């Protein structure tokens, strides 16, 4: 199941949250997909990303907030 499919599924349930979305992402993709990863902690970043998507143009670091509202 892709990231957008997981997001769509989460939006259908009233009790879904950003935390459940992130949990499902890790359950379905972490260690299973070469295009998804857990970011390494950074001492210089103002905000820590919750997950990374490895794109042909570079790594996209994303936070889980406001995905599911």
Biopython code that builds the backbone (N, CA, C, O; Angstrom):
import numpy as np
from Bio.PDB.StructureBuilder import StructureBuilder

atoms = [
    (1, "UNK", "N", (0.844, -1.169, 0.000)),
    (1, "UNK", "CA", (0.000, 0.000, 0.000)),
    (1, "UNK", "C", (0.892, 1.235, 0.000)),
    (1, "UNK", "O", (1.818, 1.332, 0.805)),
    (2, "UNK", "N", (0.626, 2.161, -0.879)),
    (2, "UNK", "CA", (1.441, 3.350, -1.006)),
    (2, "UNK", "C", (1.146, 4.397, 0.058)),
    (2, "UNK", "O", (0.163, 4.294, 0.792)),
    (3, "UNK", "N", (1.998, 5.395, 0.133)),
    (3, "UNK", "CA", (1.857, 6.449, 1.138)),
    (3, "UNK", "C", (0.533, 7.186, 0.972)),
    (3, "UNK", "O", (-0.157, 7.434, 1.961)),
    (4, "UNK", "N", (0.167, 7.538, -0.248)),
    (4, "UNK", "CA", (-1.088, 8.263, -0.460)),
    (4, "UNK", "C", (-2.302, 7.385, -0.187)),
    (4, "UNK", "O", (-3.330, 7.882, 0.273)),
    (5, "UNK", "N", (-2.199, 6.096, -0.463)),
    (5, "UNK", "CA", (-3.294, 5.174, -0.143)),
    (5, "UNK", "C", (-3.487, 5.069, 1.367)),
    (5, "UNK", "O", (-4.616, 5.012, 1.854)),
    (6, "UNK", "N", (-2.386, 5.044, 2.096)),
    (6, "UNK", "CA", (-2.466, 5.003, 3.560)),
    (6, "UNK", "C", (-3.095, 6.299, 4.074)),
    (6, "UNK", "O", (-3.932, 6.264, 4.976)),
    (7, "UNK", "N", (-2.703, 7.427, 3.513)),
    (7, "UNK", "CA", (-3.268, 8.710, 3.914)),
    (7, "UNK", "C", (-4.768, 8.746, 3.630)),
    (7, "UNK", "O", (-5.548, 9.184, 4.475)),
    (8, "UNK", "N", (-5.170, 8.296, 2.463)),
    (8, "UNK", "CA", (-6.592, 8.273, 2.113)),
    (8, "UNK", "C", (-7.378, 7.398, 3.088)),
    (8, "UNK", "O", (-8.459, 7.775, 3.539)),
    (9, "UNK", "N", (-6.832, 6.243, 3.402)),
    (9, "UNK", "CA", (-7.481, 5.335, 4.343)),
    (9, "UNK", "C", (-7.630, 5.977, 5.726)),
    (9, "UNK", "O", (-8.679, 5.864, 6.359)),
    (10, "UNK", "N", (-6.591, 6.638, 6.178)),
    (10, "UNK", "CA", (-6.623, 7.282, 7.488)),
    (10, "UNK", "C", (-7.663, 8.401, 7.533)),
    (10, "UNK", "O", (-8.283, 8.622, 8.573)),
    (11, "UNK", "N", (-7.857, 9.097, 6.436)),
    (11, "UNK", "CA", (-8.816, 10.202, 6.396)),
    (11, "UNK", "C", (-10.268, 9.726, 6.474)),
    (11, "UNK", "O", (-11.164, 10.520, 6.759)),
    (12, "UNK", "N", (-10.502, 8.460, 6.227)),
    (12, "UNK", "CA", (-11.864, 7.906, 6.264)),
    (12, "UNK", "C", (-12.327, 7.595, 7.682)),
    (12, "UNK", "O", (-13.527, 7.449, 7.913)),
    (13, "UNK", "N", (-11.414, 7.492, 8.628)),
    (13, "UNK", "CA", (-11.759, 7.091, 9.984)),
    (13, "UNK", "C", (-11.711, 8.284, 10.931)),
    (13, "UNK", "O", (-10.706, 8.993, 10.984)),
    (14, "UNK", "N", (-12.795, 8.512, 11.682)),
    (14, "UNK", "CA", (-12.833, 9.677, 12.560)),
    (14, "UNK", "C", (-11.796, 9.660, 13.687)),
    (14, "UNK", "O", (-11.394, 10.726, 14.154)),
    (15, "UNK", "N", (-11.360, 8.500, 14.130)),
    (15, "UNK", "CA", (-10.394, 8.433, 15.230)),
    (15, "UNK", "C", (-8.946, 8.380, 14.737)),
    (15, "UNK", "O", (-8.022, 8.265, 15.542)),
    (16, "UNK", "N", (-8.748, 8.462, 13.438)),
    (16, "UNK", "CA", (-7.390, 8.456, 12.891)),
    (16, "UNK", "C", (-6.682, 9.751, 13.274)),
    (16, "UNK", "O", (-7.311, 10.794, 13.453)),
    (17, "UNK", "N", (-5.372, 9.662, 13.393)),
    (17, "UNK", "CA", (-4.585, 10.841, 13.753)),
    (17, "UNK", "C", (-3.261, 10.808, 13.003)),
    (17, "UNK", "O", (-2.962, 9.865, 12.270)),
    (18, "UNK", "N", (-2.483, 11.851, 13.203)),
    (18, "UNK", "CA", (-1.156, 11.891, 12.586)),
    (18, "UNK", "C", (-0.280, 10.764, 13.118)),
    (18, "UNK", "O", (0.549, 10.215, 12.392)),
    (19, "UNK", "N", (-0.470, 10.424, 14.391)),
    (19, "UNK", "CA", (0.321, 9.339, 14.993)),
    (19, "UNK", "C", (-0.035, 7.992, 14.372)),
    (19, "UNK", "O", (0.857, 7.184, 14.113)),
    (20, "UNK", "N", (-1.317, 7.736, 14.128)),
    (20, "UNK", "CA", (-1.696, 6.455, 13.514)),
    (20, "UNK", "C", (-1.229, 6.401, 12.059)),
    (20, "UNK", "O", (-0.855, 5.341, 11.558)),
    (21, "UNK", "N", (-1.255, 7.559, 11.386)),
    (21, "UNK", "CA", (-0.746, 7.629, 10.015)),
    (21, "UNK", "C", (0.734, 7.277, 9.978)),
    (21, "UNK", "O", (1.161, 6.476, 9.146)),
    (22, "UNK", "N", (1.516, 7.864, 10.868)),
    (22, "UNK", "CA", (2.951, 7.582, 10.921)),
    (22, "UNK", "C", (3.209, 6.118, 11.268)),
    (22, "UNK", "O", (4.102, 5.493, 10.696)),
    (23, "UNK", "N", (2.438, 5.572, 12.197)),
    (23, "UNK", "CA", (2.594, 4.168, 12.585)),
    (23, "UNK", "C", (2.338, 3.242, 11.393)),
    (23, "UNK", "O", (3.070, 2.274, 11.187)),
    (24, "UNK", "N", (1.310, 3.539, 10.621)),
    (24, "UNK", "CA", (1.012, 2.712, 9.441)),
    (24, "UNK", "C", (2.089, 2.853, 8.369)),
    (24, "UNK", "O", (2.416, 1.887, 7.679)),
    (25, "UNK", "N", (2.640, 4.063, 8.231)),
    (25, "UNK", "CA", (3.734, 4.248, 7.271)),
    (25, "UNK", "C", (4.909, 3.355, 7.629)),
    (25, "UNK", "O", (5.435, 2.637, 6.778)),
    (26, "UNK", "N", (5.321, 3.400, 8.891)),
    (26, "UNK", "CA", (6.449, 2.575, 9.322)),
    (26, "UNK", "C", (6.130, 1.090, 9.205)),
    (26, "UNK", "O", (6.988, 0.299, 8.811)),
    (27, "UNK", "N", (4.915, 0.711, 9.543)),
    (27, "UNK", "CA", (4.506, -0.698, 9.464)),
    (27, "UNK", "C", (4.566, -1.219, 8.033)),
    (27, "UNK", "O", (4.975, -2.356, 7.796)),
    (28, "UNK", "N", (4.160, -0.389, 7.087)),
    (28, "UNK", "CA", (4.090, -0.827, 5.691)),
    (28, "UNK", "C", (5.365, -0.593, 4.885)),
    (28, "UNK", "O", (5.596, -1.286, 3.893)),
    (29, "UNK", "N", (6.198, 0.369, 5.289)),
    (29, "UNK", "CA", (7.325, 0.751, 4.431)),
    (29, "UNK", "C", (8.718, 0.654, 5.052)),
    (29, "UNK", "O", (9.685, 0.402, 4.334)),
    (30, "UNK", "N", (8.846, 0.844, 6.356)),
    (30, "UNK", "CA", (10.185, 0.884, 6.964)),
    (30, "UNK", "C", (10.862, -0.476, 6.850)),
    (30, "UNK", "O", (10.360, -1.480, 7.354)),
    (31, "UNK", "N", (11.983, -0.490, 6.196)),
    (31, "UNK", "CA", (12.724, -1.732, 5.981)),
    (31, "UNK", "C", (12.222, -2.553, 4.808)),
    (31, "UNK", "O", (12.837, -3.555, 4.443)),
    (32, "UNK", "N", (11.121, -2.142, 4.218)),
    (32, "UNK", "CA", (10.531, -2.894, 3.105)),
    (32, "UNK", "C", (10.629, -2.138, 1.782)),
    (32, "UNK", "O", (10.581, -2.743, 0.712)),
    (33, "UNK", "N", (10.765, -0.824, 1.857)),
    (33, "UNK", "CA", (10.817, -0.002, 0.658)),
    (33, "UNK", "C", (12.117, 0.792, 0.640)),
    (33, "UNK", "O", (12.498, 1.401, 1.640)),
    (34, "UNK", "N", (12.782, 0.780, -0.490)),
    (34, "UNK", "CA", (14.044, 1.521, -0.596)),
    (34, "UNK", "C", (13.813, 3.029, -0.706)),
    (34, "UNK", "O", (14.758, 3.811, -0.601)),
    (35, "UNK", "N", (12.556, 3.441, -0.919)),
    (35, "UNK", "CA", (12.231, 4.858, -1.077)),
    (35, "UNK", "C", (11.678, 5.499, 0.187)),
    (35, "UNK", "O", (11.225, 6.643, 0.148)),
    (36, "UNK", "N", (11.706, 4.792, 1.296)),
    (36, "UNK", "CA", (11.168, 5.295, 2.558)),
    (36, "UNK", "C", (12.178, 5.029, 3.658)),
    (36, "UNK", "O", (12.801, 3.968, 3.696)),
    (37, "UNK", "N", (12.337, 5.997, 4.553)),
    (37, "UNK", "CA", (13.290, 5.782, 5.634)),
    (37, "UNK", "C", (13.002, 6.603, 6.870)),
    (37, "UNK", "O", (12.195, 7.532, 6.858)),
    (38, "UNK", "N", (13.675, 6.237, 7.918)),
    (38, "UNK", "CA", (13.605, 6.964, 9.181)),
    (38, "UNK", "C", (14.793, 7.919, 9.211)),
    (38, "UNK", "O", (15.930, 7.487, 9.022)),
    (39, "UNK", "N", (14.555, 9.196, 9.442)),
    (39, "UNK", "CA", (15.659, 10.163, 9.414)),
    (39, "UNK", "C", (16.602, 10.008, 10.600)),
    (39, "UNK", "O", (16.199, 9.612, 11.693)),
    (40, "UNK", "N", (17.838, 10.325, 10.359)),
    (40, "UNK", "CA", (18.839, 10.318, 11.423)),
    (40, "UNK", "C", (18.711, 11.626, 12.203)),
    (40, "UNK", "O", (18.481, 12.679, 11.609)),
    (41, "UNK", "N", (18.857, 11.568, 13.527)),
    (41, "UNK", "CA", (18.760, 12.805, 14.326)),
    (41, "UNK", "C", (19.823, 13.825, 13.916)),
    (41, "UNK", "O", (20.957, 13.469, 13.595)),
    (42, "UNK", "N", (19.434, 15.081, 13.934)),
    (42, "UNK", "CA", (20.339, 16.161, 13.575)),
    (42, "UNK", "C", (20.379, 17.177, 14.714)),
    (42, "UNK", "O", (19.342, 17.542, 15.268)),
    (43, "UNK", "N", (21.562, 17.622, 15.052)),
    (43, "UNK", "CA", (21.692, 18.617, 16.119)),
    (43, "UNK", "C", (21.428, 20.029, 15.611)),
    (43, "UNK", "O", (21.177, 20.935, 16.405)),
    (44, "UNK", "N", (21.483, 20.223, 14.304)),
    (44, "UNK", "CA", (21.328, 21.565, 13.740)),
    (44, "UNK", "C", (19.907, 21.853, 13.251)),
    (44, "UNK", "O", (19.565, 23.015, 13.028)),
    (45, "UNK", "N", (19.085, 20.841, 13.081)),
    (45, "UNK", "CA", (17.733, 21.050, 12.546)),
    (45, "UNK", "C", (16.828, 21.694, 13.598)),
    (45, "UNK", "O", (16.836, 21.306, 14.767)),
    (46, "UNK", "N", (16.058, 22.674, 13.161)),
    (46, "UNK", "CA", (15.121, 23.323, 14.071)),
    (46, "UNK", "C", (13.960, 22.375, 14.384)),
    (46, "UNK", "O", (13.532, 22.272, 15.534)),
    (47, "UNK", "N", (13.455, 21.690, 13.366)),
    (47, "UNK", "CA", (12.390, 20.717, 13.526)),
    (47, "UNK", "C", (12.853, 19.385, 12.967)),
    (47, "UNK", "O", (13.361, 19.315, 11.848)),
    (48, "UNK", "N", (12.678, 18.341, 13.738)),
    (48, "UNK", "CA", (13.083, 17.007, 13.288)),
    (48, "UNK", "C", (12.007, 16.405, 12.386)),
    (48, "UNK", "O", (10.829, 16.425, 12.744)),
    (49, "UNK", "N", (12.384, 15.873, 11.232)),
    (49, "UNK", "CA", (11.407, 15.189, 10.377)),
    (49, "UNK", "C", (11.028, 13.838, 10.988)),
    (49, "UNK", "O", (11.798, 13.262, 11.755)),
    (50, "UNK", "N", (9.858, 13.345, 10.650)),
    (50, "UNK", "CA", (9.385, 12.067, 11.160)),
    (50, "UNK", "C", (9.641, 10.912, 10.188)),
    (50, "UNK", "O", (9.750, 9.757, 10.599)),
    (51, "UNK", "N", (9.735, 11.235, 8.904)),
    (51, "UNK", "CA", (10.069, 10.208, 7.920)),
    (51, "UNK", "C", (10.678, 10.876, 6.697)),
    (51, "UNK", "O", (10.555, 12.085, 6.504)),
    (52, "UNK", "N", (11.338, 10.064, 5.874)),
    (52, "UNK", "CA", (11.976, 10.562, 4.658)),
    (52, "UNK", "C", (11.495, 9.757, 3.459)),
    (52, "UNK", "O", (11.271, 8.549, 3.541)),
    (53, "UNK", "N", (11.344, 10.461, 2.350)),
    (53, "UNK", "CA", (11.040, 9.821, 1.077)),
    (53, "UNK", "C", (12.237, 10.089, 0.182)),
    (53, "UNK", "O", (12.625, 11.239, -0.026)),
    (54, "UNK", "N", (12.821, 9.014, -0.350)),
    (54, "UNK", "CA", (13.990, 9.148, -1.202)),
    (54, "UNK", "C", (13.513, 9.281, -2.649)),
    (54, "UNK", "O", (12.992, 8.334, -3.237)),
    (55, "UNK", "N", (13.700, 10.453, -3.197)),
    (55, "UNK", "CA", (13.216, 10.850, -4.509)),
    (55, "UNK", "C", (14.412, 10.939, -5.450)),
    (55, "UNK", "O", (15.542, 11.114, -4.994)),
    (56, "UNK", "N", (14.181, 10.821, -6.745)),
    (56, "UNK", "CA", (15.300, 10.878, -7.698)),
    (56, "UNK", "C", (16.053, 12.203, -7.620)),
    (56, "UNK", "O", (17.245, 12.259, -7.920)),
    (57, "UNK", "N", (15.365, 13.265, -7.220)),
    (57, "UNK", "CA", (16.003, 14.575, -7.138)),
    (57, "UNK", "C", (16.643, 14.833, -5.772)),
    (57, "UNK", "O", (17.314, 15.847, -5.582)),
    (58, "UNK", "N", (16.439, 13.928, -4.835)),
    (58, "UNK", "CA", (17.014, 14.089, -3.506)),
    (58, "UNK", "C", (16.089, 13.571, -2.428)),
    (58, "UNK", "O", (14.999, 13.076, -2.716)),
    (59, "UNK", "N", (16.516, 13.685, -1.209)),
    (59, "UNK", "CA", (15.748, 13.206, -0.068)),
    (59, "UNK", "C", (14.773, 14.288, 0.394)),
    (59, "UNK", "O", (15.148, 15.446, 0.576)),
    (60, "UNK", "N", (13.521, 13.888, 0.577)),
    (60, "UNK", "CA", (12.489, 14.795, 1.073)),
    (60, "UNK", "C", (12.191, 14.394, 2.508)),
    (60, "UNK", "O", (11.756, 13.270, 2.763)),
    (61, "UNK", "N", (12.422, 15.310, 3.451)),
    (61, "UNK", "CA", (12.181, 15.049, 4.869)),
    (61, "UNK", "C", (10.833, 15.648, 5.249)),
    (61, "UNK", "O", (10.577, 16.829, 5.018)),
    (62, "UNK", "N", (9.971, 14.813, 5.837)),
    (62, "UNK", "CA", (8.608, 15.238, 6.139)),
    (62, "UNK", "C", (8.274, 15.038, 7.612)),
    (62, "UNK", "O", (8.801, 14.146, 8.277)),
    (63, "UNK", "N", (7.391, 15.887, 8.095)),
    (63, "UNK", "CA", (6.864, 15.757, 9.455)),
    (63, "UNK", "C", (5.436, 15.253, 9.353)),
    (63, "UNK", "O", (4.781, 15.457, 8.331)),
    (64, "UNK", "N", (4.953, 14.609, 10.379)),
    (64, "UNK", "CA", (3.628, 13.995, 10.346)),
    (64, "UNK", "C", (2.498, 14.949, 10.655)),
    (64, "UNK", "O", (1.343, 14.591, 10.429)),
    (65, "UNK", "N", (2.758, 16.139, 11.156)),
    (65, "UNK", "CA", (1.714, 17.048, 11.589)),
    (65, "UNK", "C", (0.851, 17.538, 10.431)),
    (65, "UNK", "O", (1.355, 17.884, 9.362)),
    (66, "UNK", "N", (-0.439, 17.559, 10.664)),
    (66, "UNK", "CA", (-1.460, 18.090, 9.763)),
    (66, "UNK", "C", (-1.674, 17.256, 8.501)),
    (66, "UNK", "O", (-2.300, 17.742, 7.559)),
    (67, "UNK", "N", (-1.183, 16.036, 8.449)),
    (67, "UNK", "CA", (-1.517, 15.171, 7.322)),
    (67, "UNK", "C", (-2.973, 14.722, 7.445)),
    (67, "UNK", "O", (-3.717, 14.712, 6.465)),
    (68, "UNK", "N", (-3.362, 14.354, 8.658)),
    (68, "UNK", "CA", (-4.728, 13.889, 8.911)),
    (68, "UNK", "C", (-5.386, 14.938, 9.802)),
    (68, "UNK", "O", (-4.959, 15.151, 10.937)),
    (69, "UNK", "N", (-6.428, 15.592, 9.285)),
    (69, "UNK", "CA", (-7.122, 16.619, 10.077)),
    (69, "UNK", "C", (-8.600, 16.330, 10.122)),
    (69, "UNK", "O", (-9.357, 17.079, 10.739)),
]
sb = StructureBuilder()
sb.init_structure("model")
sb.init_model(0)
sb.init_chain("A")
sb.init_seg("    ")
for serial, (resi, resn, name, xyz) in enumerate(atoms, 1):
    if name == "N":
        sb.init_residue(resn, " ", resi, " ")
    sb.init_atom(name, np.array(xyz, "f"), 0.0, 1.0, " ", f" {name:<3s}", serial, name[0])
structure = sb.get_structure()
